[in-house]
Amino acid sequence: MYKLYFLELKNRCFLVFLTWLSLILVGYLYKETLLYLIIEKQFYENNNSNSKIYYFIFTDVLEIFSVYIELILFVSLQISFFYFLYHCFIFISSGLYISEYRYLKYVLHIIVLLTVFSVIISKSFLIPLMWNFFLKFQVTSYFTLHFEAKLSEYIHFFITFYYIFIGYSQIFLLLLLIFNYMISSSDFIKKFRKVYYYFFIVFSTLISPPDVFSQILISIVLIFFYEFVIFFFIMKLNLNKLLIW
């Protein structure tokens, strides 16, 4: 019996590794497309303020190649991670009760949805906003500062904040799990609502550029999501009560 489990585990690990290797090969064929998707399009457009085209520089003959390799490994790892979660779920699902199976499936769906939502928001809004905010400091009233960005540094900038936003987005999973156990008590919600509001404001201050507009916008989004989750679980609780009656 144990040999069958080890054989299945070995086969699934091999499939994950083969998928990761295949993604690396495909990513290398489309490396320029991946680089174009990572770099914001405003670097290819004229800047309205000084009519200057932004560009990237490199100072090492191996830098472009290393950037491509780092980018390919980064993208292949993100996709392989979800495939790895899928195989883990399938492997342990045969030993779970129906309620445990549904609950774990629900948690995995939430992880995937939060990750996808975080990728879309960070790629289309947060990372460009932070980059443009810090880029504005090159314009001063006393002297001119000329910024030449290295391609490798921008990739590091993007990957670093990507992982930060992904990690922060999973905090909502913890909130959902807490609500799942505590939603039956209205006193709990009333008692800790202000604490969560304060936490959202501090959290938005840490992840946003140091301007008031970004902090307020992110705080409003977090509070709206918090209230939506509370409303969802209250409706779910009331529906369960009606079904019992």
C-alpha positions, 0 to 999 in steps of 0.5 A: 500500500505504501509503495503505491503512495510513494509511486504516485508521489514520485510520479506527481513530482516528476510531472511538476518538474517536467511542467516547470522544465517545459515552461522554461523552454517555452519561456525562452522562446518567447523571452522578448514577449515576456520582457515586453509584458513586464516593462510598462508601455510608457517607456516606449512612449514620449514623455509629455513634459520633456518629449524624451523617450525613456530607455534602459541601459546595461553595463555588462555584456552578460546582463541582458542574458541574465535578465532573460534567465531571471525573468523566465525562471520567475514566470515559470515558477509562478505558473508551476506553483499553481500546478504544484498546489493542484497535485498536492490537493489531488494527492491528499484528497483521497484521505479527506472527508467530504467536508474537509475536501470541500473546505480545502477546495474552497481555500485553494480557490480563494488563494488562486483568486486572491493571487490573480487579483493581486497580480492584475492590480499590482501589474496594472496599477500599483507598480506603475504608480510607485515607479512613476511616483519615485521617477518624478523626483528627478525634476527639481527647480534648482538643477536637472537630474537625468535618470538612466535605469538599468534593465536588471534593476527594474526587473528586480524592482518589479519582482520584489514588489510583486512578491510583496503584493502577493504576500499581502494579498494572502492576508485576506485569506486569513481574514476569511478563515477568521470570519468563517469561524467568528461570523456567528457572533455579531459582538465579535464583528462589532468589537474588532471592526475599528481594529481592522479599519486601523490595520487597513490604514496602516497596511495601505500606508506601508505598501503605497507610495508616500502620497495621500491619494494612494493611501486613501484609495487603497484603504477604501478598497480594503475596507470595501472588501472587508464589508463585502466579506462580512455581508457575504458571510452574514447572508450565508449564515442566514441562508443556512438558518432558513434551510435548517428551519 
